[in-house]
């Protein structure tokens, strides 16, 4: 469809979008080149830019939506076709990309937008809304594994999968991945974060000041191109923890990360920041060292000893409503989409499908270092007009009376304890 559309519309763009550029390259690029050769479209592929230019000037481009800057570069282009693939994995900010960039660029051809994916973990979000929108603007199509011509025996493949995992066809992940049914799958969710229960609008007010942890997750590797700096805030008067800031940018140099971290620290007040933690895996160790030596940031290594234990700590806080994030935050929109990969997981080892979003790793690092767990609730004082209040008042009076009697029996000891002389006025209780 992309090749035929590009052949039909001269000097127009056809855009294929995946969560990451590398994902787009792995899924579509080899097939695109093979079809181009097989059917003689005479497109000229550019390996470094992942574009294919046809003789009529039309361009097919492959991009990742994790970099909004790449999409912004396409402003002003006349899109004849945009394909948005693996929509269940794309963060919620895709709504703005469609409304502000893609839709206006489709207007003049007019072009088409195609969204493809499997049912997501939550029955909400932009992908869910588009798939269930009965507006005739959208055409709806659905297939199961049994419609896939590349699977020779779907029944046997399903039987093998059920036996491997020790589950039945009623399992939610089977219903979603194999039968394309929209069902909430709590077992497949890595995080227990629930937007309805764990989102906040405004921070609560306390008598004492706030404390903060700054956590840094550095971009790197094949699919991790973003740097994430997050702030976890807590107060001595509460057992809860709040994600109050997040700064996610395309992979930067050390100076840019350090300067942003210093700006956040200074704005919060260095005396209020209990820790600055950083992922020191791989090149991160040298980055952290540079931040300490050259930028005078007291950066320490993030605790990565047991990632799943850290996830469970955060999940427990989510279940008990002791962790909160803003509803429009990257964490709130991305955490609900992180899934367990049942194809690669084993009974003793859980594997995450795809890769952990940078902001989620940052939150994990910061949550482990936050000190909200030191909270000690005050003993509630009973009301004076109740039996409990009267009993407590009487106990207090008796304790004070006993202390006075002991002080009069041993005035020297009492004087040593209080620092004041005890005067015997001859009136004993």
C-alpha positions as CSV (number, residue, x, y, z in Angstrom):
1,X,0.0,0.0,0.0
2,X,2.8,2.4,0.8
3,X,4.6,1.7,-2.5
4,X,1.4,2.0,-4.6
5,X,0.4,5.2,-2.8
6,X,3.8,6.7,-3.4
7,X,3.6,5.7,-7.1
8,X,0.2,7.3,-7.5
9,X,1.0,10.7,-5.8
10,X,4.0,12.5,-7.2
11,X,6.2,14.6,-4.8
12,X,4.2,13.5,-1.8
13,X,5.3,11.8,1.4
14,X,4.3,8.4,2.7
15,X,5.1,8.0,6.4
16,X,5.5,4.8,8.4
17,X,5.6,5.3,12.2
18,X,6.7,2.8,14.8
19,X,7.4,3.3,18.5
20,X,11.2,3.5,17.6
21,X,13.2,4.0,14.5
22,X,14.9,0.7,15.0
23,X,11.6,-1.1,15.3
24,X,10.4,0.5,12.0
25,X,13.7,-0.6,10.4
26,X,13.4,-4.2,11.6
27,X,9.7,-4.7,10.7
28,X,9.2,-2.9,7.4
29,X,12.5,-1.9,5.8
30,X,13.5,-5.4,4.4
31,X,10.0,-6.1,3.1
32,X,9.8,-2.6,1.5
33,X,13.0,-3.1,-0.4
34,X,12.1,-6.6,-1.4
35,X,8.7,-5.5,-2.8
36,X,10.4,-2.6,-4.6
37,X,12.7,-4.9,-6.4
38,X,10.1,-7.6,-7.1
39,X,7.5,-5.4,-8.7
40,X,9.8,-2.8,-10.3
41,X,8.8,0.4,-8.5
42,X,12.3,1.6,-9.1
43,X,12.5,3.3,-5.7
44,X,15.9,4.4,-4.5
45,X,16.5,3.3,-0.9
46,X,18.6,5.4,1.5
47,X,19.9,3.1,4.3
48,X,21.1,5.8,6.6
49,X,17.9,7.9,6.4
50,X,15.5,5.0,6.0
51,X,13.8,6.7,3.1
52,X,12.9,5.4,-0.4
53,X,12.5,7.9,-3.2
54,X,10.5,7.0,-6.3
55,X,11.1,8.3,-9.8
56,X,8.1,10.7,-9.5
57,X,9.6,12.4,-6.4
58,X,7.4,10.7,-3.8
59,X,9.2,9.7,-0.7
60,X,8.5,6.8,1.7
61,X,10.0,7.5,5.2
62,X,10.3,5.3,8.2
63,X,10.4,7.1,11.6
64,X,10.0,6.4,15.3
65,X,7.4,8.3,17.3
66,X,9.6,8.4,20.5
67,X,11.3,11.4,18.9
68,X,8.7,14.1,18.4
69,X,11.4,16.3,16.8
70,X,11.5,13.9,13.9
71,X,7.8,14.2,13.3
72,X,7.9,17.9,13.7
73,X,10.4,17.9,10.7
74,X,7.6,16.6,8.6
75,X,5.4,19.7,9.2
76,X,4.3,21.2,5.9
77,X,4.6,18.0,3.9
78,X,1.6,16.7,2.1
79,X,1.1,13.2,3.4
80,X,-0.6,10.8,1.0
81,X,-0.6,8.0,3.6
82,X,0.5,7.7,7.2
83,X,0.8,4.2,8.8
84,X,0.9,4.2,12.6
85,X,2.0,0.6,13.7
86,X,2.0,-1.1,17.1
87,X,-0.4,1.5,18.4
88,X,-0.8,-0.3,21.7
89,X,2.8,0.5,22.6
90,X,2.8,4.2,21.6
91,X,2.6,6.7,24.4
92,X,-0.5,8.9,24.8
93,X,1.3,12.0,23.3
94,X,0.5,10.4,19.9
95,X,-2.9,12.1,20.2
96,X,-1.2,15.5,19.8
97,X,1.0,14.3,17.0
98,X,-2.1,13.1,15.0
99,X,-4.2,16.2,15.8
100,X,-1.4,18.9,15.4
101,X,1.0,17.4,12.8
102,X,-0.4,14.5,10.9
103,X,-4.1,15.4,10.3
104,X,-3.3,18.9,8.9
105,X,-0.7,17.3,6.5
106,X,-3.3,14.8,5.3
107,X,-5.8,17.5,4.3
108,X,-4.7,18.6,0.9
109,X,-4.2,15.3,-0.9
110,X,-6.5,14.1,0.9
111,X,-4.5,11.4,2.6
112,X,-5.3,8.5,4.8
113,X,-4.2,7.5,8.3
114,X,-4.0,3.8,9.2
115,X,-3.6,2.7,12.8
116,X,-2.5,-0.9,13.4
117,X,-2.0,-2.8,16.7
118,X,-3.3,-5.4,19.1
119,X,-5.6,-4.7,22.0
120,X,-3.8,-2.8,24.8
121,X,-3.7,-3.5,28.5
122,X,-6.2,-0.8,29.3
123,X,-9.6,-0.1,27.8
124,X,-8.8,3.5,27.4
125,X,-6.4,5.8,25.6
126,X,-6.1,7.2,22.1
127,X,-5.7,3.8,20.4
128,X,-8.7,2.4,22.2
129,X,-10.8,5.4,21.4
130,X,-10.0,5.2,17.7
131,X,-10.6,1.5,17.5
132,X,-14.0,1.8,19.2
133,X,-15.1,5.0,17.6
134,X,-18.2,4.3,15.5
135,X,-17.8,7.5,13.6
136,X,-17.9,6.6,9.9
137,X,-14.6,8.6,9.4
138,X,-12.9,5.5,10.7
139,X,-13.1,2.1,9.1
140,X,-12.6,-0.8,11.5
141,X,-10.9,-4.1,10.6
142,X,-10.0,-7.0,12.9
143,X,-8.1,-10.3,12.5
144,X,-7.1,-13.2,14.7
145,X,-4.2,-15.6,14.5
146,X,-6.4,-17.9,12.3
147,X,-6.5,-15.2,9.6
148,X,-2.7,-15.0,9.4
149,X,-1.6,-16.9,6.2
150,X,2.0,-17.2,7.5
151,X,0.9,-19.5,10.5
152,X,0.5,-22.9,8.9
153,X,-1.4,-24.5,11.8
154,X,-2.8,-22.0,14.3
155,X,-4.6,-24.6,16.4
156,X,-1.4,-26.5,17.0
157,X,0.5,-23.3,17.7
158,X,-2.1,-22.3,20.3
159,X,-2.0,-25.7,21.8
160,X,1.8,-25.6,22.2
161,X,1.6,-22.1,23.7
162,X,-1.1,-23.2,26.3
163,X,1.0,-26.2,27.3
164,X,4.2,-24.2,27.6
165,X,2.6,-21.6,29.9
166,X,0.2,-24.0,31.7
167,X,-2.9,-21.9,31.0
168,X,-6.2,-22.2,29.1
169,X,-7.8,-20.3,26.3
170,X,-9.6,-18.1,28.8
171,X,-6.3,-16.5,29.8
172,X,-6.6,-12.7,29.1
173,X,-3.3,-12.4,27.2
174,X,-4.3,-15.3,24.9
175,X,-7.7,-13.5,24.3
176,X,-5.9,-10.3,23.5
177,X,-2.9,-11.5,21.4
178,X,-4.5,-14.4,19.6
179,X,-8.2,-13.4,19.4
180,X,-7.9,-9.6,19.3
181,X,-10.3,-9.1,22.2
182,X,-10.2,-6.0,24.4
183,X,-9.8,-7.3,28.0
184,X,-8.1,-5.8,31.0
185,X,-5.0,-8.0,31.7
186,X,-3.8,-7.2,35.2
187,X,-1.6,-10.3,35.2
188,X,0.4,-9.1,32.2
189,X,0.9,-5.6,33.5
190,X,4.3,-4.9,35.0
191,X,3.2,-2.0,37.1
192,X,0.1,-1.8,39.4
193,X,-0.3,1.9,38.6
194,X,-4.0,2.7,38.1
195,X,-4.7,6.2,36.7
196,X,-8.0,6.4,38.6
197,X,-6.4,5.6,42.0
198,X,-2.8,6.9,41.6
199,X,-3.1,10.3,39.9
200,X,-3.2,13.6,41.7
201,X,-4.0,17.2,40.7
202,X,-2.5,19.3,43.4
203,X,0.0,18.5,46.1
204,X,-1.3,18.4,49.7
205,X,-0.2,21.0,52.2
206,X,1.9,20.1,55.2
207,X,3.3,22.1,58.1
208,X,6.8,21.0,57.3
209,X,8.8,21.4,54.0
210,X,9.2,18.9,51.2
211,X,12.1,16.6,50.6
212,X,13.1,15.3,47.2
213,X,15.1,12.6,45.3
214,X,16.4,13.4,41.8
215,X,16.8,10.3,39.6
216,X,18.5,10.1,36.3
217,X,18.1,7.4,33.6
218,X,20.6,7.9,30.8
219,X,19.7,7.0,27.2
220,X,21.7,4.4,25.4
221,X,21.6,1.1,23.6
222,X,19.5,0.2,20.5
223,X,16.1,1.5,21.6
224,X,16.9,3.8,24.5
225,X,17.7,7.2,23.0
226,X,16.1,9.5,25.7
227,X,17.5,10.8,29.0
228,X,15.0,11.0,31.8
229,X,15.4,13.2,34.9
230,X,12.6,12.7,37.5
231,X,11.8,14.2,40.9
232,X,10.2,12.1,43.7
233,X,8.9,14.2,46.5
234,X,7.9,13.2,50.1
235,X,7.1,14.8,53.4
236,X,7.8,13.7,57.0
237,X,4.1,14.1,57.8
238,X,3.0,11.5,55.2
239,X,3.8,7.9,54.2
240,X,3.2,8.7,50.5
241,X,5.5,9.6,47.6
242,X,4.7,11.9,44.7
243,X,6.2,12.1,41.2
244,X,6.4,15.9,40.9
245,X,8.7,16.5,37.9
246,X,9.9,14.6,34.8
247,X,12.2,15.9,32.1
248,X,12.6,13.6,29.1
249,X,14.7,14.6,26.1
250,X,16.5,13.1,23.2
251,X,19.9,11.7,24.1
252,X,22.1,14.6,25.2
253,X,25.7,15.1,26.1
254,X,26.9,15.0,29.7
255,X,27.0,18.8,30.1
256,X,23.3,19.1,29.1
257,X,22.2,16.4,31.6
258,X,24.4,17.9,34.3
259,X,23.1,21.4,33.8
260,X,19.5,20.3,33.8
261,X,20.1,18.3,37.0
262,X,21.8,21.3,38.7
263,X,18.9,23.6,37.7
264,X,16.4,21.2,39.2
265,X,18.4,20.8,42.4
266,X,18.9,24.6,42.8
267,X,15.3,25.3,42.2
268,X,14.2,22.7,44.8
269,X,16.9,23.8,47.2
270,X,20.0,21.7,47.6
271,X,19.3,21.3,51.4
272,X,15.9,19.7,50.5
273,X,17.4,17.1,48.0
274,X,18.3,14.0,50.0
275,X,19.9,12.2,47.0
276,X,20.7,12.4,43.3
277,X,20.9,8.9,41.8
278,X,22.0,7.9,38.4
279,X,22.0,4.7,36.3
280,X,25.7,3.9,36.2
281,X,25.5,0.8,34.0
282,X,27.7,0.8,30.9
283,X,28.8,4.3,30.0
284,X,26.7,5.7,32.9
285,X,29.6,5.2,35.3
286,X,31.8,7.6,33.4
287,X,28.9,10.1,33.1
288,X,28.3,10.0,36.8
289,X,32.0,10.5,37.5
290,X,32.1,13.5,35.2
291,X,29.0,15.0,36.9
292,X,30.7,14.6,40.3
293,X,34.1,16.0,39.3
294,X,33.3,18.7,36.8
295,X,29.8,19.8,37.8
296,X,30.0,19.3,41.5
297,X,26.9,17.1,41.7
298,X,26.7,14.6,44.4
299,X,25.6,11.8,42.2
300,X,25.4,8.2,43.5
301,X,24.8,4.9,41.8
302,X,21.1,3.8,41.5
303,X,20.1,0.6,43.2
304,X,19.7,-1.9,40.4
305,X,20.5,-5.1,42.4
306,X,17.0,-6.6,42.1
307,X,14.8,-4.7,39.6
308,X,11.7,-6.9,40.1
309,X,12.0,-6.4,43.9
310,X,12.0,-2.6,43.3
311,X,9.0,-2.9,40.9
312,X,7.1,-4.8,43.6
313,X,7.9,-2.2,46.2
314,X,6.5,0.5,43.9
315,X,3.5,-1.7,43.0
316,X,2.7,-2.2,46.7
317,X,2.7,1.6,47.1
318,X,0.4,1.9,44.1
319,X,-2.1,-0.7,45.5
320,X,-2.2,1.0,48.9
321,X,-2.5,4.5,47.3
322,X,0.9,5.7,48.6
323,X,2.4,6.6,45.2
324,X,1.0,9.3,42.9
325,X,1.8,10.9,39.6
326,X,0.1,13.6,37.5
327,X,-2.4,12.2,35.0
328,X,-0.7,13.9,32.0
329,X,2.8,12.7,33.0
330,X,4.9,10.4,30.8
331,X,5.0,7.9,33.6
332,X,1.2,7.8,34.0
333,X,0.7,7.2,30.3
334,X,3.6,4.8,29.7
335,X,3.6,2.7,32.9
336,X,0.2,1.2,32.1
337,X,1.5,-0.1,28.8
338,X,4.5,-2.0,30.1
339,X,3.8,-5.7,29.7
340,X,5.3,-9.0,30.6
341,X,6.5,-11.0,27.6
342,X,5.0,-14.4,28.1
343,X,6.7,-15.8,25.0
344,X,10.1,-15.2,26.6
345,X,9.3,-15.5,30.3
346,X,9.8,-18.7,32.3
347,X,8.4,-19.8,35.6
348,X,11.4,-18.4,37.4
349,X,12.2,-15.4,35.2
350,X,9.8,-12.7,34.0
351,X,10.8,-10.8,30.8
352,X,9.5,-7.4,29.9
353,X,8.0,-7.0,26.4
354,X,10.0,-4.5,24.4
355,X,12.0,-2.2,26.6
356,X,11.3,-0.3,29.8
357,X,10.5,3.4,29.2
358,X,13.2,5.6,30.4
359,X,10.9,7.6,32.7
360,X,9.8,4.3,34.4
361,X,13.3,3.3,35.1
362,X,14.0,6.8,36.5
363,X,10.9,6.5,38.8
364,X,12.1,3.1,40.1
365,X,15.6,4.5,40.9
366,X,14.1,7.5,42.8
367,X,11.4,5.6,44.6
368,X,14.0,3.2,46.2
369,X,15.9,6.2,47.6
370,X,12.9,8.2,48.9
371,X,12.5,8.2,52.7
372,X,8.7,8.4,53.0
373,X,8.8,5.0,54.7
374,X,10.3,6.8,57.8
375,X,6.9,8.3,58.5
376,X,5.6,7.6,62.0
377,X,2.0,8.5,62.6
378,X,1.1,10.6,65.6
379,X,-0.9,9.0,68.4
380,X,-4.4,10.3,68.1
381,X,-5.6,12.2,71.2
382,X,-9.0,11.1,72.4
383,X,-11.7,13.7,72.5
384,X,-12.2,15.3,76.0
385,X,-16.0,14.8,76.0
386,X,-15.7,11.0,75.6
387,X,-15.1,8.2,78.2
388,X,-11.7,7.6,76.5
389,X,-10.8,11.2,76.8
390,X,-11.7,11.4,80.5
391,X,-9.7,8.2,81.2
392,X,-6.7,9.6,79.4
393,X,-6.9,12.9,81.3
394,X,-7.1,11.0,84.6
395,X,-4.1,8.9,83.7
396,X,-2.1,12.0,82.9
397,X,-3.1,13.6,86.2
398,X,-2.1,10.5,88.2
399,X,1.3,10.3,86.4
400,X,1.9,13.9,87.2
401,X,0.9,13.4,90.8
402,X,3.2,10.4,91.2
403,X,6.1,12.4,89.8
404,X,5.5,15.1,92.3
405,X,5.4,12.7,95.2
406,X,8.7,11.1,94.1
407,X,10.3,14.5,93.7
408,X,9.4,15.5,97.2
409,X,10.8,12.2,98.6
410,X,14.1,12.9,96.9
411,X,14.5,16.6,96.2
412,X,18.2,16.4,95.3
413,X,17.5,13.9,92.5
414,X,14.6,16.0,91.3
415,X,16.8,19.1,91.2
416,X,19.4,17.2,89.2
417,X,16.8,16.1,86.6
418,X,15.1,19.5,86.2
419,X,17.9,21.8,86.9
420,X,15.7,23.8,89.4
421,X,15.6,23.5,93.2
422,X,12.5,21.9,94.7
423,X,10.9,24.1,97.4
424,X,9.1,22.3,100.1
425,X,6.1,24.4,101.0
426,X,4.7,21.8,103.4
427,X,1.7,21.0,101.3
428,X,1.7,17.3,100.5
429,X,-0.9,15.8,98.2
